[in-house]
């Protein structure tokens, strides 16, 4: 999974889960038709292989999530891992079910009950994941697939309180794409949208997994960075240099972009909204100094 993929997977998760729920139910119906209608199993090994855990679409999807470096999904990985363990157990029980049917021509009550309990739990958990992922998608900006402004403040209120409680360093950063209006006016809004998408991808790729970035509005972005101002400056100087060297090719247009950044470190007397206001002030100063600057207050 690439860095680009890890932005999009949240948006695709509920659709993939719903699709795989449908596939799973159809497979269970087909498998039970064999037993209920007493169909003969000519090649048990081939049937089990075709419906095995390793060949299951759900296995592939969940492994892609668990093996990825998706940002801000750590709080969900335990739940997904628990679901995946249940999924593997279900496949083992299905194997037992059909091996017994092939061998004896009948399935005893204990074998069926073991399967039925786990199947019920599996459907419950899968349905819950579908609902949760649909709700989670509402937290993302429709264009860039990074967090939206509303969710940023919902999430950061917790992180802000935790950082204050544990005396952890953090900074708030505001970023703005320089001369973005000129890009829209000269090349059109479709090109402008692609620029926003590319900049969002770059931001996600070059901050750490536990840091937070969101689209604040228009061409502005906001970050919650778990570092002192000194360490944050190192991170954003690196991002600034990457942006300076990056040439975008969009719809046969060659576009070079830069960003301005305003940085403020936590101050105990200030609320989160006051820190955001200060970072916005620092951003304004960065733009007043000629843009493509980082200003710390």
N, C-alpha and C positions, 0 to 999 in steps of 0.2 A: 504494500500500500504506500503510495507516494504522499508527500506533504500536501499536494493539491487535493488528493482524495480525502484526507482527513478532515477537510472543511465540509465536504459535501455529505458525508455519511450520515450525519444527524438528520439531514433533510430527506434522505432515502430510507431511513431505518423503518419508519412505520409502514411504508409501502412494501418493503421487502418482507417485513414480519407478516403483514396481511396476506401477501402472495404465498408465503411459505405455510401459513396456517391453512389456506385453501388446499395447497398441494398435500399437506399432511393428512387432512381429513379425507381427501379423495383416495389416498393410499390406504388409509385404515379401512375405508369402505370396501375397496377392492380386495384387501387381504381377508377381511371377515366374510366376504362373499364366498371365498374359497372354502372356509370352514362351514358356514351355515348351509351352503348349497352342496357341500360334500364334493367339491371338485378334487380331482386327482392332481397331486403334485408330482410331475414327472422328474423335474430336476431341482431338488431342494437347495443344493449349493448355489445354483445359478440364481434362484429366486431370492435367497438370503443375501447374496452379493449385491444384487440389483437394489435391494431395499436396506442395505447395510448402513450403519452409522457413518462410516467413512465416505460413502457415496451420497449422503443426504444433503440436500440443499441448505437445510437449517444449520448443519454442522459447518459447512463452508462459510456461511454468512457470519455465524457467531465467532468462529475462529478468526475471521478477518478483523472483527471488532476487538477481540481479546488480544490479538497479536499486534494491533496497531498502536500508534502513539497519538491517538485522538485527544485533542485538548478538551479539558473540562468534562471528561467522561469518567474520571477515576471514581467518583461517587456512585457510579452505576455499574462498574465492572464486577463488584461482588455479587450483585443481583443477577447479572448476565452469566457469571461463572456458575452460580447456583443453578440457574436454569439449564445451562449446558450440561452440568453433571446429571440432572434429572433426565435430560434428553438422551444422554448416553445409556443411562439405566433403562429407559423405555425401549431402546433398540435391543438391548440384551434380553429383555422380557419378551419382545416380539419374536426374537430368534428361538427362545425356549418354547414359545407357543406353537410355532410351526414345525419345529423339530419334533415335538411331542405328537402333533397331529399327523405328521408324515410317518412316524414310527408306529403309533398305536391306532391311528384312525379316529382318535377322539382326544379332546382336551379336558383334563380333570379340573375340578372346581378351584383348587388352590392355585394352579397355574393361571387360570383365567382371572381370579380375584386379584392376584399380584399385579397382573397386567392392567386390569381395569382401574385399580386405585391410582397407579402411576400415570396412566393415560389421562385420568380426570385431573390430576394435579398439573400435568403438563399443559393441557388445554387451558386451565385456569391461569397459569403463569404466563403462557404465551398471549392470551387475551389481555391480561394486565399490562404486559410489555407493549402491546399495540396501542392501548389507550394512553399509557404514559408517554410513549414516543410521539404520538399525535399532539399531546399537550406540550411536550418539550419543543416541538417544531415551532410553536408560536413564539418562542424566545429568540428566533433568528430573523435577521434582516432578509427580506425576500430577494434582494438583488445579490448581495455579497455573501450570504450564507454564514456570516459571523453574527455574534449576539447583537440584538437590537438595544436601543437606549433604555427602554423600559426594563428589560431583564437585567441589563448591566447594573442598574441601581438596586434591583431586588437582590441580586447575588452579592453585590459589593457591600451592601449593608451588613450582611453576615460577616464577610471577610474583614470589613472595617472594624467591627466590634471585636472580632477574634484577634486581629492584629494589635488593637489597643490593649486588650486584656492580657496578651502574652508579651507585650512590649516589643513586637516585631517591627522592623523597619518596612515602610512601604512608601511608594510615591504614586501620585496621580499625574498622568500625562495626557495632554490634548495635542492632536496632530491635525494638520490641514494640508490638503494637496495644493501646492502653489499654482496660481493662475489657472485654476480649474475652469472657471467661467470662460476663459479664452479658448480652452480645449473644446468645450461645448459649442461655443460660437463658431469656431473655425472648422471643426470636424463633424459636429452634430452630436446629439445626445446619446446615440447608440455607441459611438466611440467613447464618449464620456463614461457610460455605464461599464464598458470593458476596462477602462482605466481604474475605476473604483474596484472592480472585481480583482484585477491584477495587484493593486496596492493592498487589498485585504489579504490576499493569499501571501504576499510577501510579509506582511505584519505577523500573520499566524505562524509562518515558517520560522521567523527569527526572534520571537519571544519564547519564553520557556513554557512548559506544559501547565504550570500552576499559575502563571500570569493570565490576565484577562484583557481582551480587546473587544470593543464593540463599535458599531457605527453610531455616531452621536447624532448625525443628521447631515444631509447634503454630502459634502466632501470632507467632513470632520469626523475624526475618530477619537475614542477615549480609551485609556489604558489604566489598569490597576496593577502595579508592578511591586512584587514582594522584594524590594531592595532599597538601600539608601539612595540618595540623590547621586552620589558618586558612582555607584554601581549601575544605576539606571542610565547615567550619562554614557557609560561605556557601551551599553546595549544599544542606545539610540544613535550614538555616533556610528556604530557598525551598520545599523539600518539606513542611516542617512547616506553613508558611502555606497552601500549597495544600490540605493535608489539613484544616486548620481551616475552610476555606471550602467544602469539598466536602460536599454533601448527597447521600447515597445513597438511591435509591428501589428497594427490593427487596421483592417480593411484597406490595405495598401498604403497606410499612413505610417510614417516613422515619428514616434513621439518620445520625447525625453521628459521625465518628470522629476520633481523634487518635492519635499515636504518641509513644513516648518513645525517645530515642536515646542510646547510649553510644559515645563516640569515643576512640580511642587512636592516637597517632602512633607510627611505628616508633621503636624504641630498639635500638641495635645489639646489646646484650647479651641480648636476649630472643628466644626462639623464636616461631614463628607461633602455636603453641598458647598460649604465655604472653601474647601480645598479645590473642588472642581472650578469654582469661580476664580480662584487664584491661578490655577493652571491655564484657564482661558485668558487671563490677563497676561501671563507669561507668553502664551501663543501669540497674542496681539503684538507684544513687544518683538517677538521673533520675526513677525511679518513686517513690522515697522523698520527693522534693521536691514531689510533687503531680502527677506525670505531665505529658505534653505538654511535656517539657523536653529539652534537649540538654546532656549533661554530657561534658566533655573531661577525660581524665586524661593 
